[in-house]
Amino acid sequence: MVLEGTEQELIEGCQRGEREAFRVLFERHKDKVYSIALRYAGDETVAMDIAQETFLRLFSRISGFRGDSTFESWLYRLVVNSCLDQKRKTRRLMPLVDGLLDMLQAPGESVMDHLLRSELSSRVRLVVGALPDEQRILIVLRYTQGLSYDQIAEILGCSNGTVASRLNRVHKVLERRLSRLVGATGGNRG
């Protein structure tokens, strides 16, 4: 039985067409794939579509996995491609940072503070959601998935330096757009 198999044994089983091997691989990775899709799309239904598309791609392309990278990086790449393809299909804004600012909520916060934070959170989601796909996926991989520059570079097929410079550009764009937002909403307090 495949249930106790290592990742490599599971991959080889999938490449031989063993359904049980694919089922176990699916069970091991379904939550991670869905999590990335949900953080990217911001919508549970769309995330389910992206996850389903990712596993269909995995099923049809597993025979081509050569092990040049880790399986996890290869799978992340499939998820990223599915996310970008979904965006191309729908051409709608998909918010990203659900709950990100909620983590910063202070205990004992007043109702007014909560409303202001909620409004700001909504506007931040719009700013991040308006980023080009390639920039938004960097934010997802780095900040919602917590991946290192090395891991992101492997997934995107570029160097660490490229990841660093792209993130730097995204940070500057976000800083510019969010500073306008803070100036428009919170600059008058005092």
Biotite code that builds the C-alpha atoms (Angstrom):
import biotite.structure as struc

atoms = struc.array([
    struc.Atom([0.000, 0.000, 0.000], chain_id="A", res_id=1, res_name="MET", atom_name="CA", element="C"),
    struc.Atom([1.227, 3.484, -0.857], chain_id="A", res_id=2, res_name="VAL", atom_name="CA", element="C"),
    struc.Atom([-0.008, 5.285, 2.282], chain_id="A", res_id=3, res_name="LEU", atom_name="CA", element="C"),
    struc.Atom([3.371, 5.069, 4.014], chain_id="A", res_id=4, res_name="GLU", atom_name="CA", element="C"),
    struc.Atom([5.355, 5.964, 0.888], chain_id="A", res_id=5, res_name="GLY", atom_name="CA", element="C"),
    struc.Atom([7.854, 8.763, 0.655], chain_id="A", res_id=6, res_name="THR", atom_name="CA", element="C"),
    struc.Atom([7.177, 11.655, -1.679], chain_id="A", res_id=7, res_name="GLU", atom_name="CA", element="C"),
    struc.Atom([9.494, 10.184, -4.327], chain_id="A", res_id=8, res_name="GLN", atom_name="CA", element="C"),
    struc.Atom([7.732, 6.813, -4.163], chain_id="A", res_id=9, res_name="GLU", atom_name="CA", element="C"),
    struc.Atom([4.377, 8.559, -4.492], chain_id="A", res_id=10, res_name="LEU", atom_name="CA", element="C"),
    struc.Atom([5.557, 10.522, -7.513], chain_id="A", res_id=11, res_name="ILE", atom_name="CA", element="C"),
    struc.Atom([6.892, 7.374, -9.144], chain_id="A", res_id=12, res_name="GLU", atom_name="CA", element="C"),
    struc.Atom([3.590, 5.627, -8.389], chain_id="A", res_id=13, res_name="GLY", atom_name="CA", element="C"),
    struc.Atom([1.690, 8.508, -10.015], chain_id="A", res_id=14, res_name="CYS", atom_name="CA", element="C"),
    struc.Atom([3.978, 8.318, -13.034], chain_id="A", res_id=15, res_name="GLN", atom_name="CA", element="C"),
    struc.Atom([3.086, 4.624, -13.338], chain_id="A", res_id=16, res_name="ARG", atom_name="CA", element="C"),
    struc.Atom([-0.603, 5.563, -13.226], chain_id="A", res_id=17, res_name="GLY", atom_name="CA", element="C"),
    struc.Atom([-1.378, 4.290, -9.715], chain_id="A", res_id=18, res_name="GLU", atom_name="CA", element="C"),
    struc.Atom([-4.578, 5.974, -8.559], chain_id="A", res_id=19, res_name="ARG", atom_name="CA", element="C"),
    struc.Atom([-3.872, 5.388, -4.879], chain_id="A", res_id=20, res_name="GLU", atom_name="CA", element="C"),
    struc.Atom([-0.523, 7.169, -5.173], chain_id="A", res_id=21, res_name="ALA", atom_name="CA", element="C"),
    struc.Atom([-2.211, 10.188, -6.745], chain_id="A", res_id=22, res_name="PHE", atom_name="CA", element="C"),
    struc.Atom([-4.921, 10.177, -4.075], chain_id="A", res_id=23, res_name="ARG", atom_name="CA", element="C"),
    struc.Atom([-2.296, 10.215, -1.309], chain_id="A", res_id=24, res_name="VAL", atom_name="CA", element="C"),
    struc.Atom([-0.330, 12.989, -3.059], chain_id="A", res_id=25, res_name="LEU", atom_name="CA", element="C"),
    struc.Atom([-3.570, 14.956, -3.404], chain_id="A", res_id=26, res_name="PHE", atom_name="CA", element="C"),
    struc.Atom([-4.408, 14.487, 0.300], chain_id="A", res_id=27, res_name="GLU", atom_name="CA", element="C"),
    struc.Atom([-0.941, 15.673, 1.325], chain_id="A", res_id=28, res_name="ARG", atom_name="CA", element="C"),
    struc.Atom([-1.021, 18.856, -0.739], chain_id="A", res_id=29, res_name="HIS", atom_name="CA", element="C"),
    struc.Atom([-4.681, 19.857, -1.172], chain_id="A", res_id=30, res_name="LYS", atom_name="CA", element="C"),
    struc.Atom([-4.758, 22.264, 1.787], chain_id="A", res_id=31, res_name="ASP", atom_name="CA", element="C"),
    struc.Atom([-1.586, 24.092, 0.708], chain_id="A", res_id=32, res_name="LYS", atom_name="CA", element="C"),
    struc.Atom([-2.798, 24.401, -2.891], chain_id="A", res_id=33, res_name="VAL", atom_name="CA", element="C"),
    struc.Atom([-6.203, 25.664, -1.778], chain_id="A", res_id=34, res_name="TYR", atom_name="CA", element="C"),
    struc.Atom([-4.606, 28.105, 0.693], chain_id="A", res_id=35, res_name="SER", atom_name="CA", element="C"),
    struc.Atom([-2.457, 29.704, -2.013], chain_id="A", res_id=36, res_name="ILE", atom_name="CA", element="C"),
    struc.Atom([-5.417, 29.867, -4.392], chain_id="A", res_id=37, res_name="ALA", atom_name="CA", element="C"),
    struc.Atom([-7.639, 31.435, -1.721], chain_id="A", res_id=38, res_name="LEU", atom_name="CA", element="C"),
    struc.Atom([-5.031, 34.038, -0.762], chain_id="A", res_id=39, res_name="ARG", atom_name="CA", element="C"),
    struc.Atom([-4.597, 34.921, -4.414], chain_id="A", res_id=40, res_name="TYR", atom_name="CA", element="C"),
    struc.Atom([-8.265, 34.941, -5.402], chain_id="A", res_id=41, res_name="ALA", atom_name="CA", element="C"),
    struc.Atom([-9.898, 36.091, -2.169], chain_id="A", res_id=42, res_name="GLY", atom_name="CA", element="C"),
    struc.Atom([-12.988, 34.063, -3.076], chain_id="A", res_id=43, res_name="ASP", atom_name="CA", element="C"),
    struc.Atom([-13.664, 30.486, -1.936], chain_id="A", res_id=44, res_name="GLU", atom_name="CA", element="C"),
    struc.Atom([-15.430, 29.423, -5.135], chain_id="A", res_id=45, res_name="THR", atom_name="CA", element="C"),
    struc.Atom([-12.706, 30.799, -7.374], chain_id="A", res_id=46, res_name="VAL", atom_name="CA", element="C"),
    struc.Atom([-10.057, 29.222, -5.103], chain_id="A", res_id=47, res_name="ALA", atom_name="CA", element="C"),
    struc.Atom([-11.759, 25.838, -5.473], chain_id="A", res_id=48, res_name="MET", atom_name="CA", element="C"),
    struc.Atom([-11.696, 26.251, -9.259], chain_id="A", res_id=49, res_name="ASP", atom_name="CA", element="C"),
    struc.Atom([-7.995, 27.141, -9.162], chain_id="A", res_id=50, res_name="ILE", atom_name="CA", element="C"),
    struc.Atom([-7.202, 24.184, -6.891], chain_id="A", res_id=51, res_name="ALA", atom_name="CA", element="C"),
    struc.Atom([-9.155, 21.834, -9.141], chain_id="A", res_id=52, res_name="GLN", atom_name="CA", element="C"),
    struc.Atom([-7.349, 23.164, -12.213], chain_id="A", res_id=53, res_name="GLU", atom_name="CA", element="C"),
    struc.Atom([-4.006, 22.741, -10.436], chain_id="A", res_id=54, res_name="THR", atom_name="CA", element="C"),
    struc.Atom([-4.671, 19.091, -9.613], chain_id="A", res_id=55, res_name="PHE", atom_name="CA", element="C"),
    struc.Atom([-5.904, 18.407, -13.145], chain_id="A", res_id=56, res_name="LEU", atom_name="CA", element="C"),
    struc.Atom([-2.615, 19.841, -14.400], chain_id="A", res_id=57, res_name="ARG", atom_name="CA", element="C"),
    struc.Atom([-0.703, 17.818, -11.845], chain_id="A", res_id=58, res_name="LEU", atom_name="CA", element="C"),
    struc.Atom([-2.460, 14.632, -12.928], chain_id="A", res_id=59, res_name="PHE", atom_name="CA", element="C"),
    struc.Atom([-1.804, 15.282, -16.612], chain_id="A", res_id=60, res_name="SER", atom_name="CA", element="C"),
    struc.Atom([1.804, 16.477, -16.189], chain_id="A", res_id=61, res_name="ARG", atom_name="CA", element="C"),
    struc.Atom([3.202, 14.317, -13.386], chain_id="A", res_id=62, res_name="ILE", atom_name="CA", element="C"),
    struc.Atom([4.826, 12.036, -15.953], chain_id="A", res_id=63, res_name="SER", atom_name="CA", element="C"),
    struc.Atom([6.962, 15.010, -17.009], chain_id="A", res_id=64, res_name="GLY", atom_name="CA", element="C"),
    struc.Atom([8.274, 15.708, -13.497], chain_id="A", res_id=65, res_name="PHE", atom_name="CA", element="C"),
    struc.Atom([12.021, 14.990, -13.709], chain_id="A", res_id=66, res_name="ARG", atom_name="CA", element="C"),
    struc.Atom([13.092, 16.068, -10.256], chain_id="A", res_id=67, res_name="GLY", atom_name="CA", element="C"),
    struc.Atom([15.146, 19.066, -11.424], chain_id="A", res_id=68, res_name="ASP", atom_name="CA", element="C"),
    struc.Atom([13.507, 20.968, -8.569], chain_id="A", res_id=69, res_name="SER", atom_name="CA", element="C"),
    struc.Atom([11.710, 19.834, -5.443], chain_id="A", res_id=70, res_name="THR", atom_name="CA", element="C"),
    struc.Atom([8.232, 18.475, -5.987], chain_id="A", res_id=71, res_name="PHE", atom_name="CA", element="C"),
    struc.Atom([6.820, 21.186, -3.744], chain_id="A", res_id=72, res_name="GLU", atom_name="CA", element="C"),
    struc.Atom([8.394, 23.930, -5.879], chain_id="A", res_id=73, res_name="SER", atom_name="CA", element="C"),
    struc.Atom([7.080, 22.265, -9.022], chain_id="A", res_id=74, res_name="TRP", atom_name="CA", element="C"),
    struc.Atom([3.605, 22.064, -7.493], chain_id="A", res_id=75, res_name="LEU", atom_name="CA", element="C"),
    struc.Atom([3.778, 25.735, -6.402], chain_id="A", res_id=76, res_name="TYR", atom_name="CA", element="C"),
    struc.Atom([4.613, 26.609, -9.989], chain_id="A", res_id=77, res_name="ARG", atom_name="CA", element="C"),
    struc.Atom([1.485, 24.766, -11.151], chain_id="A", res_id=78, res_name="LEU", atom_name="CA", element="C"),
    struc.Atom([-0.597, 26.703, -8.601], chain_id="A", res_id=79, res_name="VAL", atom_name="CA", element="C"),
    struc.Atom([0.929, 30.026, -9.667], chain_id="A", res_id=80, res_name="VAL", atom_name="CA", element="C"),
    struc.Atom([0.174, 29.253, -13.316], chain_id="A", res_id=81, res_name="ASN", atom_name="CA", element="C"),
    struc.Atom([-3.398, 28.249, -12.448], chain_id="A", res_id=82, res_name="SER", atom_name="CA", element="C"),
    struc.Atom([-3.857, 31.495, -10.504], chain_id="A", res_id=83, res_name="CYS", atom_name="CA", element="C"),
    struc.Atom([-2.549, 33.590, -13.369], chain_id="A", res_id=84, res_name="LEU", atom_name="CA", element="C"),
    struc.Atom([-4.671, 31.680, -15.898], chain_id="A", res_id=85, res_name="ASP", atom_name="CA", element="C"),
    struc.Atom([-7.772, 32.178, -13.752], chain_id="A", res_id=86, res_name="GLN", atom_name="CA", element="C"),
    struc.Atom([-7.064, 35.900, -13.653], chain_id="A", res_id=87, res_name="LYS", atom_name="CA", element="C"),
    struc.Atom([-6.707, 35.994, -17.414], chain_id="A", res_id=88, res_name="ARG", atom_name="CA", element="C"),
    struc.Atom([-10.018, 34.136, -17.790], chain_id="A", res_id=89, res_name="LYS", atom_name="CA", element="C"),
    struc.Atom([-12.065, 36.342, -15.518], chain_id="A", res_id=90, res_name="THR", atom_name="CA", element="C"),
    struc.Atom([-10.334, 39.726, -15.823], chain_id="A", res_id=91, res_name="ARG", atom_name="CA", element="C"),
    struc.Atom([-11.770, 40.878, -12.487], chain_id="A", res_id=92, res_name="ARG", atom_name="CA", element="C"),
    struc.Atom([-10.190, 42.324, -9.432], chain_id="A", res_id=93, res_name="LEU", atom_name="CA", element="C"),
    struc.Atom([-9.615, 39.685, -6.793], chain_id="A", res_id=94, res_name="MET", atom_name="CA", element="C"),
    struc.Atom([-8.837, 40.949, -3.311], chain_id="A", res_id=95, res_name="PRO", atom_name="CA", element="C"),
    struc.Atom([-5.903, 39.331, -1.540], chain_id="A", res_id=96, res_name="LEU", atom_name="CA", element="C"),
    struc.Atom([-5.241, 40.368, 2.009], chain_id="A", res_id=97, res_name="VAL", atom_name="CA", element="C"),
    struc.Atom([-8.334, 38.972, 3.774], chain_id="A", res_id=98, res_name="ASP", atom_name="CA", element="C"),
    struc.Atom([-7.723, 39.055, 7.477], chain_id="A", res_id=99, res_name="GLY", atom_name="CA", element="C"),
    struc.Atom([-4.181, 40.420, 7.183], chain_id="A", res_id=100, res_name="LEU", atom_name="CA", element="C"),
    struc.Atom([-4.906, 43.629, 9.075], chain_id="A", res_id=101, res_name="LEU", atom_name="CA", element="C"),
    struc.Atom([-7.251, 41.826, 11.491], chain_id="A", res_id=102, res_name="ASP", atom_name="CA", element="C"),
    struc.Atom([-4.139, 40.300, 13.076], chain_id="A", res_id=103, res_name="MET", atom_name="CA", element="C"),
    struc.Atom([-3.056, 43.810, 14.039], chain_id="A", res_id=104, res_name="LEU", atom_name="CA", element="C"),
    struc.Atom([-6.294, 44.625, 15.871], chain_id="A", res_id=105, res_name="GLN", atom_name="CA", element="C"),
    struc.Atom([-5.545, 45.726, 19.410], chain_id="A", res_id=106, res_name="ALA", atom_name="CA", element="C"),
    struc.Atom([-7.507, 44.339, 22.358], chain_id="A", res_id=107, res_name="PRO", atom_name="CA", element="C"),
    struc.Atom([-9.986, 46.808, 23.813], chain_id="A", res_id=108, res_name="GLY", atom_name="CA", element="C"),
    struc.Atom([-10.288, 48.662, 20.544], chain_id="A", res_id=109, res_name="GLU", atom_name="CA", element="C"),
    struc.Atom([-13.270, 51.017, 20.317], chain_id="A", res_id=110, res_name="SER", atom_name="CA", element="C"),
    struc.Atom([-16.061, 50.528, 17.791], chain_id="A", res_id=111, res_name="VAL", atom_name="CA", element="C"),
    struc.Atom([-14.872, 53.634, 15.929], chain_id="A", res_id=112, res_name="MET", atom_name="CA", element="C"),
    struc.Atom([-11.299, 52.295, 15.782], chain_id="A", res_id=113, res_name="ASP", atom_name="CA", element="C"),
    struc.Atom([-12.626, 48.975, 14.528], chain_id="A", res_id=114, res_name="HIS", atom_name="CA", element="C"),
    struc.Atom([-14.667, 50.699, 11.806], chain_id="A", res_id=115, res_name="LEU", atom_name="CA", element="C"),
    struc.Atom([-11.688, 52.800, 10.722], chain_id="A", res_id=116, res_name="LEU", atom_name="CA", element="C"),
    struc.Atom([-9.445, 49.713, 10.646], chain_id="A", res_id=117, res_name="ARG", atom_name="CA", element="C"),
    struc.Atom([-12.094, 47.824, 8.669], chain_id="A", res_id=118, res_name="SER", atom_name="CA", element="C"),
    struc.Atom([-12.342, 50.646, 6.125], chain_id="A", res_id=119, res_name="GLU", atom_name="CA", element="C"),
    struc.Atom([-8.553, 50.859, 5.849], chain_id="A", res_id=120, res_name="LEU", atom_name="CA", element="C"),
    struc.Atom([-8.325, 47.081, 5.492], chain_id="A", res_id=121, res_name="SER", atom_name="CA", element="C"),
    struc.Atom([-10.831, 47.177, 2.662], chain_id="A", res_id=122, res_name="SER", atom_name="CA", element="C"),
    struc.Atom([-8.868, 49.887, 0.876], chain_id="A", res_id=123, res_name="ARG", atom_name="CA", element="C"),
    struc.Atom([-5.579, 48.000, 1.367], chain_id="A", res_id=124, res_name="VAL", atom_name="CA", element="C"),
    struc.Atom([-7.194, 44.913, -0.197], chain_id="A", res_id=125, res_name="ARG", atom_name="CA", element="C"),
    struc.Atom([-8.177, 47.023, -3.185], chain_id="A", res_id=126, res_name="LEU", atom_name="CA", element="C"),
    struc.Atom([-4.657, 48.412, -3.556], chain_id="A", res_id=127, res_name="VAL", atom_name="CA", element="C"),
    struc.Atom([-3.083, 44.956, -3.368], chain_id="A", res_id=128, res_name="VAL", atom_name="CA", element="C"),
    struc.Atom([-5.799, 43.490, -5.567], chain_id="A", res_id=129, res_name="GLY", atom_name="CA", element="C"),
    struc.Atom([-5.050, 46.102, -8.218], chain_id="A", res_id=130, res_name="ALA", atom_name="CA", element="C"),
    struc.Atom([-1.420, 45.011, -8.501], chain_id="A", res_id=131, res_name="LEU", atom_name="CA", element="C"),
    struc.Atom([-0.438, 43.230, -11.708], chain_id="A", res_id=132, res_name="PRO", atom_name="CA", element="C"),
    struc.Atom([-0.688, 39.446, -11.422], chain_id="A", res_id=133, res_name="ASP", atom_name="CA", element="C"),
    struc.Atom([3.068, 38.886, -11.246], chain_id="A", res_id=134, res_name="GLU", atom_name="CA", element="C"),
    struc.Atom([3.439, 41.350, -8.370], chain_id="A", res_id=135, res_name="GLN", atom_name="CA", element="C"),
    struc.Atom([0.419, 40.027, -6.478], chain_id="A", res_id=136, res_name="ARG", atom_name="CA", element="C"),
    struc.Atom([1.671, 36.430, -6.672], chain_id="A", res_id=137, res_name="ILE", atom_name="CA", element="C"),
    struc.Atom([4.994, 37.588, -5.175], chain_id="A", res_id=138, res_name="LEU", atom_name="CA", element="C"),
    struc.Atom([3.081, 39.071, -2.237], chain_id="A", res_id=139, res_name="ILE", atom_name="CA", element="C"),
    struc.Atom([1.121, 35.816, -1.820], chain_id="A", res_id=140, res_name="VAL", atom_name="CA", element="C"),
    struc.Atom([4.200, 33.593, -1.899], chain_id="A", res_id=141, res_name="LEU", atom_name="CA", element="C"),
    struc.Atom([6.297, 35.818, 0.379], chain_id="A", res_id=142, res_name="ARG", atom_name="CA", element="C"),
    struc.Atom([3.818, 37.125, 2.936], chain_id="A", res_id=143, res_name="TYR", atom_name="CA", element="C"),
    struc.Atom([0.903, 34.727, 3.068], chain_id="A", res_id=144, res_name="THR", atom_name="CA", element="C"),
    struc.Atom([2.855, 31.531, 2.421], chain_id="A", res_id=145, res_name="GLN", atom_name="CA", element="C"),
    struc.Atom([6.050, 32.703, 4.156], chain_id="A", res_id=146, res_name="GLY", atom_name="CA", element="C"),
    struc.Atom([8.357, 31.357, 1.461], chain_id="A", res_id=147, res_name="LEU", atom_name="CA", element="C"),
    struc.Atom([12.016, 32.335, 1.337], chain_id="A", res_id=148, res_name="SER", atom_name="CA", element="C"),
    struc.Atom([13.602, 34.179, -1.580], chain_id="A", res_id=149, res_name="TYR", atom_name="CA", element="C"),
    struc.Atom([15.272, 30.879, -2.565], chain_id="A", res_id=150, res_name="ASP", atom_name="CA", element="C"),
    struc.Atom([11.936, 29.071, -2.701], chain_id="A", res_id=151, res_name="GLN", atom_name="CA", element="C"),
    struc.Atom([10.240, 31.860, -4.637], chain_id="A", res_id=152, res_name="ILE", atom_name="CA", element="C"),
    struc.Atom([13.145, 31.987, -7.100], chain_id="A", res_id=153, res_name="ALA", atom_name="CA", element="C"),
    struc.Atom([12.856, 28.254, -7.694], chain_id="A", res_id=154, res_name="GLU", atom_name="CA", element="C"),
    struc.Atom([9.086, 28.463, -8.190], chain_id="A", res_id=155, res_name="ILE", atom_name="CA", element="C"),
    struc.Atom([9.258, 31.418, -10.574], chain_id="A", res_id=156, res_name="LEU", atom_name="CA", element="C"),
    struc.Atom([12.374, 30.185, -12.374], chain_id="A", res_id=157, res_name="GLY", atom_name="CA", element="C"),
    struc.Atom([14.513, 33.227, -11.676], chain_id="A", res_id=158, res_name="CYS", atom_name="CA", element="C"),
    struc.Atom([17.411, 34.254, -9.423], chain_id="A", res_id=159, res_name="SER", atom_name="CA", element="C"),
    struc.Atom([17.243, 35.383, -5.790], chain_id="A", res_id=160, res_name="ASN", atom_name="CA", element="C"),
    struc.Atom([18.379, 38.814, -6.930], chain_id="A", res_id=161, res_name="GLY", atom_name="CA", element="C"),
    struc.Atom([15.464, 39.022, -9.339], chain_id="A", res_id=162, res_name="THR", atom_name="CA", element="C"),
    struc.Atom([13.043, 38.075, -6.561], chain_id="A", res_id=163, res_name="VAL", atom_name="CA", element="C"),
    struc.Atom([14.591, 40.704, -4.276], chain_id="A", res_id=164, res_name="ALA", atom_name="CA", element="C"),
    struc.Atom([14.406, 43.443, -6.914], chain_id="A", res_id=165, res_name="SER", atom_name="CA", element="C"),
    struc.Atom([10.828, 42.553, -7.874], chain_id="A", res_id=166, res_name="ARG", atom_name="CA", element="C"),
    struc.Atom([9.743, 42.575, -4.234], chain_id="A", res_id=167, res_name="LEU", atom_name="CA", element="C"),
    struc.Atom([11.534, 45.883, -3.745], chain_id="A", res_id=168, res_name="ASN", atom_name="CA", element="C"),
    struc.Atom([9.578, 47.345, -6.673], chain_id="A", res_id=169, res_name="ARG", atom_name="CA", element="C"),
    struc.Atom([6.297, 45.998, -5.272], chain_id="A", res_id=170, res_name="VAL", atom_name="CA", element="C"),
    struc.Atom([7.119, 47.451, -1.849], chain_id="A", res_id=171, res_name="HIS", atom_name="CA", element="C"),
    struc.Atom([7.725, 50.877, -3.413], chain_id="A", res_id=172, res_name="LYS", atom_name="CA", element="C"),
    struc.Atom([4.465, 50.718, -5.367], chain_id="A", res_id=173, res_name="VAL", atom_name="CA", element="C"),
    struc.Atom([2.547, 49.698, -2.246], chain_id="A", res_id=174, res_name="LEU", atom_name="CA", element="C"),
    struc.Atom([4.276, 52.353, -0.168], chain_id="A", res_id=175, res_name="GLU", atom_name="CA", element="C"),
    struc.Atom([3.319, 55.060, -2.693], chain_id="A", res_id=176, res_name="ARG", atom_name="CA", element="C"),
    struc.Atom([-0.284, 53.932, -3.034], chain_id="A", res_id=177, res_name="ARG", atom_name="CA", element="C"),
    struc.Atom([-0.795, 53.285, 0.671], chain_id="A", res_id=178, res_name="LEU", atom_name="CA", element="C"),
    struc.Atom([0.826, 56.562, 1.760], chain_id="A", res_id=179, res_name="SER", atom_name="CA", element="C"),
    struc.Atom([-1.769, 58.389, -0.359], chain_id="A", res_id=180, res_name="ARG", atom_name="CA", element="C"),
    struc.Atom([-4.443, 56.287, 1.307], chain_id="A", res_id=181, res_name="LEU", atom_name="CA", element="C"),
    struc.Atom([-3.194, 57.040, 4.826], chain_id="A", res_id=182, res_name="VAL", atom_name="CA", element="C"),
    struc.Atom([-2.841, 60.718, 3.972], chain_id="A", res_id=183, res_name="GLY", atom_name="CA", element="C"),
    struc.Atom([-6.430, 60.774, 2.737], chain_id="A", res_id=184, res_name="ALA", atom_name="CA", element="C"),
    struc.Atom([-7.927, 58.902, 5.691], chain_id="A", res_id=185, res_name="THR", atom_name="CA", element="C"),
    struc.Atom([-5.733, 59.067, 8.748], chain_id="A", res_id=186, res_name="GLY", atom_name="CA", element="C"),
    struc.Atom([-3.625, 62.158, 8.363], chain_id="A", res_id=187, res_name="GLY", atom_name="CA", element="C"),
    struc.Atom([-6.188, 64.425, 10.029], chain_id="A", res_id=188, res_name="ASN", atom_name="CA", element="C"),
    struc.Atom([-6.222, 62.674, 13.390], chain_id="A", res_id=189, res_name="ARG", atom_name="CA", element="C"),
    struc.Atom([-4.528, 64.390, 16.141], chain_id="A", res_id=190, res_name="GLY", atom_name="CA", element="C"),
])
